[in-house]
Amino acid sequence: MGEVVNLRQVRKRRERAAKQTQAAENRIKHARTKAEYMLHKAEQEAARQRLEAHKRDDTD
């Protein structure tokens, strides 16, 4: 006689494995290097400072 298998657990195990492989593919596809991250952060900070420099002071 065969082994008793809980079909719900098998289904969930299979879905978890599929999610893990999809997550691994997404990490490879969408990940940024530290240099890219730092460049983006520096560009954002420069844009913020440029915007702050052009604000008017309405302290009447």
LOPAVO-293118 format. One line per field, with one value per atom (N, C-alpha, C, CB): residue number from 1; x, y, z; residue in one letter; atom name. Coordinates in nm, 3 decimals. Glycine has a CB too. Layout:
residues N
n: [NUM | ...];
c1: [X | ...];
c2: [Y | ...];
c3: [Z | ...];
res: [A | ...];
atom: [CA | ...];
This chain:
residues 60
n: [1 | 1 | 1 | 1 | 2 | 2 | 2 | 2 | 3 | 3 | 3 | 3 | 4 | 4 | 4 | 4 | 5 | 5 | 5 | 5 | 6 | 6 | 6 | 6 | 7 | 7 | 7 | 7 | 8 | 8 | 8 | 8 | 9 | 9 | 9 | 9 | 10 | 10 | 10 | 10 | 11 | 11 | 11 | 11 | 12 | 12 | 12 | 12 | 13 | 13 | 13 | 13 | 14 | 14 | 14 | 14 | 15 | 15 | 15 | 15 | 16 | 16 | 16 | 16 | 17 | 17 | 17 | 17 | 18 | 18 | 18 | 18 | 19 | 19 | 19 | 19 | 20 | 20 | 20 | 20 | 21 | 21 | 21 | 21 | 22 | 22 | 22 | 22 | 23 | 23 | 23 | 23 | 24 | 24 | 24 | 24 | 25 | 25 | 25 | 25 | 26 | 26 | 26 | 26 | 27 | 27 | 27 | 27 | 28 | 28 | 28 | 28 | 29 | 29 | 29 | 29 | 30 | 30 | 30 | 30 | 31 | 31 | 31 | 31 | 32 | 32 | 32 | 32 | 33 | 33 | 33 | 33 | 34 | 34 | 34 | 34 | 35 | 35 | 35 | 35 | 36 | 36 | 36 | 36 | 37 | 37 | 37 | 37 | 38 | 38 | 38 | 38 | 39 | 39 | 39 | 39 | 40 | 40 | 40 | 40 | 41 | 41 | 41 | 41 | 42 | 42 | 42 | 42 | 43 | 43 | 43 | 43 | 44 | 44 | 44 | 44 | 45 | 45 | 45 | 45 | 46 | 46 | 46 | 46 | 47 | 47 | 47 | 47 | 48 | 48 | 48 | 48 | 49 | 49 | 49 | 49 | 50 | 50 | 50 | 50 | 51 | 51 | 51 | 51 | 52 | 52 | 52 | 52 | 53 | 53 | 53 | 53 | 54 | 54 | 54 | 54 | 55 | 55 | 55 | 55 | 56 | 56 | 56 | 56 | 57 | 57 | 57 | 57 | 58 | 58 | 58 | 58 | 59 | 59 | 59 | 59 | 60 | 60 | 60 | 60];
c1: [0.083 | 0.000 | 0.089 | -0.095 | 0.042 | 0.120 | 0.116 | 0.071 | 0.196 | 0.205 | 0.089 | 0.340 | 0.034 | -0.077 | -0.020 | -0.154 | -0.081 | -0.031 | -0.143 | 0.021 | -0.112 | -0.207 | -0.193 | -0.183 | -0.294 | -0.286 | -0.273 | -0.409 | -0.335 | -0.325 | -0.180 | -0.418 | -0.112 | 0.027 | 0.117 | 0.077 | 0.091 | 0.171 | 0.152 | 0.130 | 0.027 | -0.002 | 0.068 | -0.155 | 0.059 | 0.122 | 0.274 | 0.083 | 0.331 | 0.476 | 0.520 | 0.519 | 0.442 | 0.474 | 0.462 | 0.380 | 0.358 | 0.340 | 0.451 | 0.204 | 0.493 | 0.604 | 0.732 | 0.627 | 0.758 | 0.878 | 0.873 | 0.895 | 0.753 | 0.739 | 0.761 | 0.600 | 0.710 | 0.730 | 0.876 | 0.647 | 0.946 | 1.088 | 1.169 | 1.141 | 1.139 | 1.213 | 1.181 | 1.180 | 1.053 | 1.015 | 1.086 | 0.862 | 1.094 | 1.162 | 1.310 | 1.144 | 1.372 | 1.513 | 1.535 | 1.566 | 1.447 | 1.457 | 1.439 | 1.353 | 1.344 | 1.319 | 1.437 | 1.193 | 1.500 | 1.617 | 1.728 | 1.668 | 1.747 | 1.851 | 1.813 | 1.873 | 1.687 | 1.642 | 1.636 | 1.505 | 1.592 | 1.564 | 1.663 | 1.428 | 1.756 | 1.850 | 1.944 | 1.930 | 1.984 | 2.080 | 2.208 | 2.022 | 2.319 | 2.445 | 2.452 | 2.566 | 2.544 | 2.560 | 2.598 | 2.667 | 2.679 | 2.720 | 2.598 | 2.827 | 2.512 | 2.391 | 2.300 | 2.316 | 2.287 | 2.203 | 2.258 | 2.195 | 2.388 | 2.448 | 2.438 | 2.596 | 2.454 | 2.440 | 2.299 | 2.475 | 2.201 | 2.061 | 2.032 | 1.967 | 2.085 | 2.065 | 2.129 | 2.123 | 2.248 | 2.316 | 2.240 | 2.460 | 2.186 | 2.108 | 1.982 | 2.070 | 1.917 | 1.797 | 1.830 | 1.731 | 1.940 | 1.981 | 2.016 | 2.100 | 2.083 | 2.118 | 1.991 | 2.210 | 1.894 | 1.769 | 1.694 | 1.681 | 1.696 | 1.629 | 1.694 | 1.631 | 1.827 | 1.899 | 1.874 | 2.048 | 1.867 | 1.841 | 1.702 | 1.853 | 1.606 | 1.470 | 1.464 | 1.374 | 1.532 | 1.536 | 1.600 | 1.611 | 1.701 | 1.771 | 1.683 | 1.898 | 1.583 | 1.498 | 1.367 | 1.469 | 1.351 | 1.229 | 1.235 | 1.209 | 1.118 | 1.112 | 1.091 | 0.999 | 1.141 | 1.119 | 1.008 | 1.251 | 0.892 | 0.779 | 0.758 | 0.652 | 0.851 | 0.842 | 0.805 | 0.974 | 0.693 | 0.649 | 0.568 | 0.567];
c2: [-0.116 | 0.000 | 0.124 | -0.001 | 0.232 | 0.354 | 0.441 | 0.432 | 0.541 | 0.634 | 0.732 | 0.710 | 0.768 | 0.862 | 1.002 | 0.852 | 1.077 | 1.210 | 1.311 | 1.213 | 1.418 | 1.526 | 1.618 | 1.605 | 1.620 | 1.694 | 1.845 | 1.666 | 1.895 | 2.038 | 2.076 | 2.077 | 1.995 | 2.024 | 2.014 | 1.928 | 1.919 | 1.903 | 2.025 | 1.773 | 2.070 | 2.187 | 2.311 | 2.211 | 2.331 | 2.448 | 2.442 | 2.458 | 2.324 | 2.308 | 2.344 | 2.163 | 2.298 | 2.326 | 2.477 | 2.246 | 2.541 | 2.685 | 2.765 | 2.731 | 2.724 | 2.795 | 2.785 | 2.736 | 2.669 | 2.650 | 2.737 | 2.501 | 2.747 | 2.832 | 2.979 | 2.813 | 3.022 | 3.161 | 3.190 | 3.191 | 3.094 | 3.113 | 3.127 | 2.998 | 3.046 | 3.057 | 3.189 | 2.939 | 3.233 | 3.361 | 3.476 | 3.381 | 3.468 | 3.572 | 3.578 | 3.548 | 3.465 | 3.461 | 3.524 | 3.317 | 3.494 | 3.555 | 3.706 | 3.493 | 3.752 | 3.896 | 3.966 | 3.921 | 3.902 | 3.963 | 3.984 | 3.876 | 3.887 | 3.899 | 4.007 | 3.764 | 4.009 | 4.100 | 4.246 | 4.057 | 4.270 | 4.407 | 4.462 | 4.413 | 4.384 | 4.429 | 4.535 | 4.310 | 4.625 | 4.729 | 4.708 | 4.871 | 4.746 | 4.737 | 4.851 | 4.740 | 4.844 | 4.949 | 5.081 | 4.908 | 5.074 | 5.196 | 5.262 | 5.163 | 5.180 | 5.236 | 5.297 | 5.127 | 5.231 | 5.282 | 5.416 | 5.180 | 5.423 | 5.546 | 5.660 | 5.522 | 5.629 | 5.730 | 5.786 | 5.670 | 5.699 | 5.742 | 5.829 | 5.620 | 5.789 | 5.865 | 6.003 | 5.788 | 6.011 | 6.139 | 6.229 | 6.117 | 6.171 | 6.251 | 6.305 | 6.165 | 6.225 | 6.270 | 6.384 | 6.154 | 6.370 | 6.474 | 6.604 | 6.425 | 6.595 | 6.714 | 6.782 | 6.677 | 6.705 | 6.762 | 6.829 | 6.654 | 6.767 | 6.827 | 6.959 | 6.730 | 6.963 | 7.085 | 7.194 | 7.057 | 7.157 | 7.253 | 7.314 | 7.186 | 7.232 | 7.279 | 7.370 | 7.160 | 7.332 | 7.414 | 7.550 | 7.342 | 7.553 | 7.679 | 7.777 | 7.650 | 7.728 | 7.815 | 7.852 | 7.750 | 7.812 | 7.848 | 7.994 | 7.758 | 8.057 | 8.195 | 8.201 | 8.270 | 8.306 | 8.329 | 8.432 | 8.376 | 8.391 | 8.481 | 8.503 | 8.424 | 8.574 | 8.600 | 8.745 | 8.565 | 8.788 | 8.926 | 8.939 | 8.973];
c3: [0.000 | 0.000 | 0.000 | 0.121 | -0.067 | -0.079 | 0.045 | -0.196 | 0.043 | 0.155 | 0.149 | 0.155 | 0.263 | 0.271 | 0.250 | 0.408 | 0.158 | 0.123 | 0.143 | -0.023 | 0.213 | 0.230 | 0.108 | 0.366 | 0.024 | -0.103 | -0.080 | -0.188 | 0.024 | 0.053 | 0.084 | 0.172 | 0.164 | 0.199 | 0.076 | 0.308 | -0.009 | -0.131 | -0.220 | -0.207 | -0.234 | -0.317 | -0.261 | -0.325 | -0.130 | -0.069 | -0.082 | 0.080 | -0.066 | -0.080 | -0.222 | -0.046 | -0.321 | -0.461 | -0.489 | -0.555 | -0.435 | -0.457 | -0.390 | -0.404 | -0.271 | -0.203 | -0.285 | -0.062 | -0.339 | -0.421 | -0.546 | -0.461 | -0.606 | -0.725 | -0.689 | -0.789 | -0.574 | -0.531 | -0.504 | -0.405 | -0.445 | -0.417 | -0.545 | -0.334 | -0.645 | -0.771 | -0.840 | -0.863 | -0.835 | -0.894 | -0.822 | -0.889 | -0.689 | -0.611 | -0.647 | -0.461 | -0.664 | -0.701 | -0.838 | -0.700 | -0.932 | -1.066 | -1.058 | -1.162 | -0.978 | -0.964 | -0.899 | -0.883 | -0.800 | -0.736 | -0.839 | -0.619 | -0.926 | -1.028 | -1.130 | -1.099 | -1.170 | -1.275 | -1.229 | -1.325 | -1.106 | -1.062 | -0.960 | -1.004 | -0.918 | -0.815 | -0.870 | -0.759 | -0.781 | -0.819 | -0.739 | -0.796 | -0.799 | -0.727 | -0.628 | -0.825 | -0.536 | -0.436 | -0.503 | -0.332 | -0.606 | -0.678 | -0.744 | -0.784 | -0.806 | -0.868 | -0.763 | -0.946 | -0.649 | -0.541 | -0.490 | -0.426 | -0.467 | -0.415 | -0.517 | -0.378 | -0.647 | -0.751 | -0.752 | -0.888 | -0.744 | -0.743 | -0.620 | -0.746 | -0.505 | -0.382 | -0.393 | -0.262 | -0.451 | -0.468 | -0.566 | -0.518 | -0.672 | -0.768 | -0.702 | -0.891 | -0.620 | -0.550 | -0.453 | -0.475 | -0.382 | -0.287 | -0.360 | -0.204 | -0.472 | -0.550 | -0.602 | -0.668 | -0.647 | -0.694 | -0.579 | -0.759 | -0.461 | -0.346 | -0.306 | -0.227 | -0.306 | -0.272 | -0.375 | -0.259 | -0.502 | -0.608 | -0.590 | -0.747 | -0.554 | -0.531 | -0.409 | -0.514 | -0.303 | -0.182 | -0.209 | -0.070 | -0.293 | -0.322 | -0.399 | -0.402 | -0.470 | -0.550 | -0.481 | -0.681 | -0.357 | -0.285 | -0.243 | -0.161 | -0.239 | -0.196 | -0.045 | -0.270 | 0.015 | 0.157 | 0.172 | 0.229 | 0.209 | 0.229 | 0.377 | 0.163 | 0.439 | 0.582 | 0.607 | 0.653 | 0.549 | 0.569 | 0.695 | 0.450];
res: [M | M | M | M | G | G | G | G | E | E | E | E | V | V | V | V | V | V | V | V | N | N | N | N | L | L | L | L | R | R | R | R | Q | Q | Q | Q | V | V | V | V | R | R | R | R | K | K | K | K | R | R | R | R | R | R | R | R | E | E | E | E | R | R | R | R | A | A | A | A | A | A | A | A | K | K | K | K | Q | Q | Q | Q | T | T | T | T | Q | Q | Q | Q | A | A | A | A | A | A | A | A | E | E | E | E | N | N | N | N | R | R | R | R | I | I | I | I | K | K | K | K | H | H | H | H | A | A | A | A | R | R | R | R | T | T | T | T | K | K | K | K | A | A | A | A | E | E | E | E | Y | Y | Y | Y | M | M | M | M | L | L | L | L | H | H | H | H | K | K | K | K | A | A | A | A | E | E | E | E | Q | Q | Q | Q | E | E | E | E | A | A | A | A | A | A | A | A | R | R | R | R | Q | Q | Q | Q | R | R | R | R | L | L | L | L | E | E | E | E | A | A | A | A | H | H | H | H | K | K | K | K | R | R | R | R | D | D | D | D | D | D | D | D | T | T | T | T | D | D | D | D];
atom: [N | CA | C | CB | N | CA | C | CB | N | CA | C | CB | N | CA | C | CB | N | CA | C | CB | N | CA | C | CB | N | CA | C | CB | N | CA | C | CB | N | CA | C | CB | N | CA | C | CB | N | CA | C | CB | N | CA | C | CB | N | CA | C | CB | N | CA | C | CB | N | CA | C | CB | N | CA | C | CB | N | CA | C | CB | N | CA | C | CB | N | CA | C | CB | N | CA | C | CB | N | CA | C | CB | N | CA | C | CB | N | CA | C | CB | N | CA | C | CB | N | CA | C | CB | N | CA | C | CB | N | CA | C | CB | N | CA | C | CB | N | CA | C | CB | N | CA | C | CB | N | CA | C | CB | N | CA | C | CB | N | CA | C | CB | N | CA | C | CB | N | CA | C | CB | N | CA | C | CB | N | CA | C | CB | N | CA | C | CB | N | CA | C | CB | N | CA | C | CB | N | CA | C | CB | N | CA | C | CB | N | CA | C | CB | N | CA | C | CB | N | CA | C | CB | N | CA | C | CB | N | CA | C | CB | N | CA | C | CB | N | CA | C | CB | N | CA | C | CB | N | CA | C | CB | N | CA | C | CB | N | CA | C | CB | N | CA | C | CB | N | CA | C | CB | N | CA | C | CB | N | CA | C | CB | N | CA | C | CB | N | CA | C | CB | N | CA | C | CB];
